[in-house]
Amino acid sequence: MFQPDTQFLIDQWSGMARRPGVRAGVPSRAELEPERLAARLPRAFLLERRGDETLFRLAGSWLESFHGEALKGAHFLDVWRTASRPLVAAGVAQTFREARPVAIVALAGSLEAPIEILLTPLRGVSGQPDLLLGLYAPAGGFIMPVDASRLLTARVTVGVGEPGRPALTLAAVGGRRVA
């Protein structure tokens, strides 16, 4: 069971993904109405995939305050502890590959406060799925001391719902393997 804010964004994204004209289960960024996030907007972010890198394109004021710096242009993996980065990178790849939300259950800072980070894929202006809409959903009573570490520790990633794309399979046509 997800935190209410995580579930809210899952529901919003799922509604956008079911609209007519959505290709391969990934809605376009143009379909996103930021005002629907309302009070969650300061904890929302937009990531841009450039090759193997995922960079912050936009970050809400709560995120920048939490991490203590402007995040635009920063690498998404840089807000995670080194040991967590492979798991987070796999979660990012999964959301694009499977065209569905991925929730990262994590601990924040040295106090290990529970937090969920949701990633949902979007198509950019190129028409390719190269953006991620995300949301930090901290547990209630989330207060971090000023001098505490702000790095996140990933515990598990969870694909949410059915994949929006069928899994690739190999087939043989005339003795040749094709995808």
C-alpha positions in Angstrom: 0.0 0.0 0.0 1.4 3.3 -1.0 1.3 6.7 0.7 -1.7 8.8 -0.4 0.4 11.2 -2.4 2.1 8.4 -4.2 -1.2 6.8 -5.0 -2.6 10.1 -6.2 0.1 10.5 -8.8 -0.2 6.8 -9.9 -3.9 7.5 -10.5 -3.3 10.7 -12.3 -0.7 9.2 -14.6 -2.8 6.1 -15.2 -5.7 8.3 -16.3 -3.5 10.2 -18.7 -2.0 6.9 -20.1 -5.6 5.6 -20.9 -6.6 8.6 -22.9 -7.2 8.1 -26.6 -4.2 8.8 -28.8 -1.6 7.8 -26.2 1.2 5.8 -27.9 2.6 2.6 -26.3 1.1 3.5 -22.9 3.2 6.6 -22.4 1.4 9.9 -22.3 2.9 13.1 -23.6 4.3 15.9 -21.3 1.8 18.2 -23.0 -1.1 16.2 -21.4 0.2 17.0 -17.9 -1.7 19.7 -16.0 0.6 20.7 -13.2 -2.2 22.4 -11.3 -3.8 19.0 -10.7 -0.8 18.2 -8.4 -1.9 21.2 -6.2 -0.2 21.0 -2.8 2.1 18.2 -4.0 3.7 20.5 -6.7 6.6 21.6 -4.4 7.6 17.9 -4.0 7.3 17.1 -7.7 10.1 17.0 -10.2 10.7 16.4 -13.9 13.7 14.4 -15.1 15.1 14.3 -18.6 16.9 11.3 -20.0 20.0 12.0 -22.1 21.6 8.7 -23.1 22.4 6.9 -19.9 22.1 10.0 -17.8 19.0 11.3 -16.0 19.1 14.9 -15.1 16.7 17.2 -13.2 14.9 19.5 -15.6 12.6 21.0 -12.9 12.4 20.5 -9.2 9.9 21.8 -6.7 10.9 24.2 -3.9 10.5 21.5 -1.2 13.0 19.2 -3.0 15.6 22.0 -3.4 15.1 23.0 0.2 15.4 19.4 1.3 18.6 18.8 -0.7 20.0 22.3 0.1 20.8 23.2 -3.5 19.3 24.1 -6.9 18.7 20.8 -8.7 18.2 21.9 -12.3 20.8 20.1 -14.4 21.9 17.9 -11.5 22.2 14.2 -12.0 19.3 12.3 -10.4 21.6 9.6 -9.1 23.7 12.2 -7.2 20.9 12.6 -4.6 21.3 8.9 -3.7 23.9 7.1 -1.7 26.5 5.3 -3.8 25.3 1.9 -2.9 21.7 2.8 -3.9 22.6 4.0 -7.4 22.5 0.7 -9.3 19.0 0.0 -7.8 17.7 3.5 -8.7 19.2 3.3 -12.2 17.5 -0.1 -12.7 14.2 1.5 -11.5 14.6 4.4 -14.0 15.3 1.9 -16.8 12.3 -0.2 -15.8 9.8 2.7 -16.0 10.9 3.5 -19.5 11.1 -0.1 -20.6 7.8 -1.2 -19.2 5.9 2.1 -19.7 4.6 2.1 -16.1 5.2 3.9 -12.8 8.0 2.7 -10.6 8.0 3.5 -6.9 11.3 3.6 -5.0 10.9 2.9 -1.3 13.7 4.7 0.4 15.1 6.2 3.6 16.1 9.8 3.8 19.2 11.1 5.4 21.1 9.9 8.4 17.8 9.7 10.4 16.5 7.1 7.9 13.1 8.7 7.6 10.8 6.7 5.3 10.0 8.2 1.9 8.6 7.1 -1.4 9.8 8.4 -4.7 7.5 7.8 -7.6 8.7 7.9 -11.2 6.3 8.0 -14.2 7.3 8.1 -17.9 6.3 10.9 -20.2 7.0 11.7 -23.9 8.9 14.9 -24.6 8.5 17.2 -27.6 10.5 14.7 -29.7 7.7 12.2 -29.3 10.1 9.8 -27.5 9.6 8.7 -23.9 12.5 10.7 -22.5 11.0 12.5 -19.5 10.0 11.3 -16.0 7.5 13.0 -13.8 8.3 12.2 -10.2 7.2 12.9 -6.6 8.7 12.7 -3.2 6.2 11.4 -0.7 7.6 11.5 2.8 6.0 9.7 5.7 4.0 11.9 8.2 6.0 14.0 10.7 9.0 14.2 8.3 11.4 16.7 9.9 15.2 16.7 9.1 17.7 18.5 11.3 19.6 21.2 9.4 23.0 19.4 9.7 21.7 15.9 8.7 22.8 14.2 5.5 20.2 14.6 2.7 21.3 11.6 0.6 18.6 8.9 -0.1 19.0 5.2 0.5 17.0 3.0 -1.8 15.5 -0.1 -0.3 13.3 -1.6 -3.0 11.8 -0.6 -6.4 8.3 -1.7 -7.3 6.7 -1.6 -10.7 3.1 -0.4 -10.4 0.3 -1.9 -12.4 0.5 -3.8 -15.6 3.3 -2.9 -18.0 2.1 -0.5 -20.8 4.2 -2.3 -23.3 4.3 -6.0 -24.1 7.6 -7.8 -23.3 9.8 -8.3 -26.2 10.1 -11.9 -27.5 12.2 -13.6 -30.1 10.6 -15.3 -33.0 12.1 -17.2 -35.9 11.0 -16.3 -39.4 12.6 -18.4 -42.2 15.2 -19.6 -39.7 16.2 -16.1 -38.7 15.7 -14.8 -35.2 13.8 -11.5 -35.1 12.4 -9.5 -32.2 
